[in-house]
Amino acid sequence: MSSVAQRIDSIVEEFSDLEGREKLELLLEFAARLPALPPHIVSRRASGDHRVHECQTPVYLWPEMTAEGAKLHAEVAPEAPTVMGFVAILAEAVDGRPVDEVLSVGDDLLDRMGLSQVLGILRTRGLRAILGHVKRGVLAASTPTGKDSP
Amino acid sequence: MAGYANPDVLVTTEWVAEHAHDPHVRIVESNEDRALYTQGHVAGAVEIDWQVDLQDQVRRDYVDRTGFEKLCRDNGISNDTTVVFYGDRNNWWACYALWVFKLYGHKDCRIMDGGRKKWQLDERPWSTDRVDVKPGHYTAPEQDGSVRAFRDEVLKHQKGGRPLVDVRSPEEYCGDRLHMPDYPNEGALRGGHIPGAVNIPWPLSVNEDGTFKSAKDLEKLYVKGAGLKRRSPTIAYCRIGERSSLTWFVLTYLLGFAKVKNYDGSWMEWGNCVGVPVVKGTTPDGSPA
């Protein structure tokens, strides 16, 4: 099973050869793969406390640490396909991996993918906030006092 | 469209469907989420992005005159092209793009009433085809100062007791919040509003289907309700000048106000300025409600 860093490298490679419009097309392909919420998350969805407040549109993230490693559940409004695609990338990258690997994902991810130029400063900042959320969430879920621990 | 001061500035989705390939017309999509255009757009429409295309990437300003000319040429827009803007989020970015086009004096600019939302509701098709553009011929004048207000002018305007419209959410206006609910805080140090500004949140101008409210309802909101006057020079602002572009559009074209400026520095400048007046609370002068 590949590490988070290896998966990120391969995603970055996929993106780096593409021009702007193609990068967005690839992002949409990732967005289409974002899994639906599992039943145990759907039941907790109403509380609204997992909303990412830095984000431009309704985005809900539920990072978990399971016996198999990290798991990122997410729900993103359909009017925000860019966010949905980025969240789907993070979900694929961290899936089943230990917390220290998740924390090692660099904040320059969007620059490496070449997306910062395509999206501009403000949108890039919003997406970077999502990465921060995922890291903090996984960390909180992995510590016994974390409010998200099972 | 009856009753609007300049009804021609709005076109229906039907008009757009009919004219999308008219060589004298260019349909332009402008969105908050860029991937929406990639996912599907009006056939023949080009995309002009407010962050990447319209703004200078180094200074906090718009592209300069030469940059604007190039942008137009590259998108097949000539000086005499009818440019019709539409987009997501009730056309607020479309209005912002239109405002920048007016800043450079483009003559014939229109909005597709209802934007992406209405196009979808009308069950019109989305296209993913790339648009082949024949380059336009464009020469732009320097920026038109009559639509844009800078900080010093806003300060003078405020001190003179002239009308200001703050179109942000009530929470931002009061000073409880520094950014829209659920939006990123882009870094204002102080919360509140410019003394004297009335608060008319921008979504009040728009119907559920994304179209603009009727002339009568807009009149009730801005003129009868808020006491704004068609002949008084008026300045609209928000957080970074995008939501207030929509209000600027409504006041200027739909209600026929004579002199409206958009203060694009908006709260992201004012809330960081040293020494400018700021009040908190729900009333224009900050007195207890």
HADDOCK unambig.tbl for C-alpha pairs under 7 A between the chains (distance, minus, plus):
assign (segid A and resid 24 and name CA) (segid B and resid 35 and name CA) 5.70 0.50 0.50
assign (segid A and resid 24 and name CA) (segid B and resid 38 and name CA) 6.73 0.50 0.50
assign (segid A and resid 25 and name CA) (segid B and resid 38 and name CA) 6.52 0.50 0.50
assign (segid A and resid 53 and name CA) (segid B and resid 182 and name CA) 4.64 0.50 0.50
assign (segid A and resid 53 and name CA) (segid B and resid 183 and name CA) 6.36 0.50 0.50
assign (segid A and resid 53 and name CA) (segid B and resid 184 and name CA) 6.99 0.50 0.50
assign (segid A and resid 54 and name CA) (segid B and resid 182 and name CA) 6.23 0.50 0.50
assign (segid A and resid 54 and name CA) (segid B and resid 183 and name CA) 5.46 0.50 0.50
assign (segid A and resid 54 and name CA) (segid B and resid 184 and name CA) 4.24 0.50 0.50
assign (segid A and resid 55 and name CA) (segid B and resid 182 and name CA) 6.39 0.50 0.50
assign (segid A and resid 55 and name CA) (segid B and resid 183 and name CA) 5.61 0.50 0.50
assign (segid A and resid 55 and name CA) (segid B and resid 184 and name CA) 5.96 0.50 0.50
assign (segid A and resid 56 and name CA) (segid B and resid 182 and name CA) 6.70 0.50 0.50
assign (segid A and resid 56 and name CA) (segid B and resid 183 and name CA) 5.12 0.50 0.50
assign (segid A and resid 56 and name CA) (segid B and resid 184 and name CA) 6.81 0.50 0.50
assign (segid A and resid 80 and name CA) (segid B and resid 33 and name CA) 5.93 0.50 0.50
assign (segid A and resid 81 and name CA) (segid B and resid 35 and name CA) 6.01 0.50 0.50
assign (segid A and resid 81 and name CA) (segid B and resid 36 and name CA) 6.65 0.50 0.50
assign (segid A and resid 82 and name CA) (segid B and resid 33 and name CA) 6.39 0.50 0.50
assign (segid A and resid 82 and name CA) (segid B and resid 35 and name CA) 5.58 0.50 0.50
assign (segid A and resid 118 and name CA) (segid B and resid 52 and name CA) 6.98 0.50 0.50
assign (segid A and resid 119 and name CA) (segid B and resid 52 and name CA) 6.90 0.50 0.50
assign (segid A and resid 120 and name CA) (segid B and resid 51 and name CA) 5.53 0.50 0.50
assign (segid A and resid 120 and name CA) (segid B and resid 52 and name CA) 5.53 0.50 0.50
assign (segid A and resid 126 and name CA) (segid B and resid 184 and name CA) 6.75 0.50 0.50
